[in-house]
């Protein structure tokens, strides 16, 4: 945080004791749901054409 960077390396992978660290389906599903929800929320503002 002090350098202005956020490390996202491996954020979608599980922590495996064998060290292979496969892709986590639950984390991918959560990411897709979050992006879709954010897109839907932002789309509500685009539909309001009555603003001056």
KOLDREN-508671 format. One line per field, with one value per residue (C-alpha): chain; residue number from 1; x, y, z. Coordinates in nm, 3 decimals. Example, Ala and Ser with C-alpha at 12.3 -4.5 7.8 and 13.67 -1.06 7.14 Angstrom:
BEGIN
chaine <- (A,A)
num <- (1,2)
u <- (1.230,1.367)
v <- (-0.450,-0.106)
w <- (0.780,0.714)
This chain:
BEGIN
chaine <- (A,A,A,A,A,A,A,A,A,A,A,A,A,A,A,A,A,A,A,A,A,A,A,A,A,A,A,A,A,A,A,A,A,A,A,A,A,A,A,A,A,A,A,A,A,A,A,A,A,A,A,A)
num <- (1,2,3,4,5,6,7,8,9,10,11,12,13,14,15,16,17,18,19,20,21,22,23,24,25,26,27,28,29,30,31,32,33,34,35,36,37,38,39,40,41,42,43,44,45,46,47,48,49,50,51,52)
u <- (0.000,0.285,0.424,0.086,0.066,-0.159,-0.025,-0.293,-0.068,-0.233,-0.559,-0.766,-0.564,-0.612,-0.340,-0.254,-0.022,0.125,0.236,0.057,-0.192,-0.477,-0.734,-1.015,-1.362,-1.523,-1.297,-1.355,-1.731,-1.717,-1.517,-1.764,-2.060,-1.900,-1.819,-2.170,-2.334,-2.120,-2.206,-2.576,-2.556,-2.369,-2.612,-2.898,-2.745,-2.706,-3.079,-3.180,-3.188,-3.410,-3.117,-3.037)
v <- (0.000,0.240,0.195,0.257,-0.098,-0.388,-0.739,-0.952,-1.238,-1.570,-1.419,-1.670,-1.972,-2.202,-2.258,-2.623,-2.818,-2.994,-2.663,-2.690,-2.409,-2.483,-2.226,-2.198,-2.231,-2.058,-1.755,-1.731,-1.756,-1.480,-1.257,-1.311,-1.243,-0.925,-0.789,-0.874,-0.709,-0.397,-0.382,-0.412,-0.142,0.095,0.016,0.158,0.503,0.476,0.411,0.741,0.975,1.236,1.424,1.768)
w <- (0.000,0.066,-0.286,-0.451,-0.588,-0.500,-0.559,-0.729,-0.835,-0.756,-0.634,-0.839,-0.732,-0.434,-0.180,-0.232,0.000,-0.304,-0.452,-0.787,-0.696,-0.941,-1.048,-0.793,-0.952,-0.653,-0.684,-1.059,-1.004,-0.742,-0.977,-1.265,-1.037,-0.901,-1.248,-1.377,-1.077,-1.115,-1.486,-1.412,-1.148,-1.379,-1.661,-1.456,-1.482,-1.858,-1.906,-1.748,-2.051,-1.887,-1.734,-1.881)
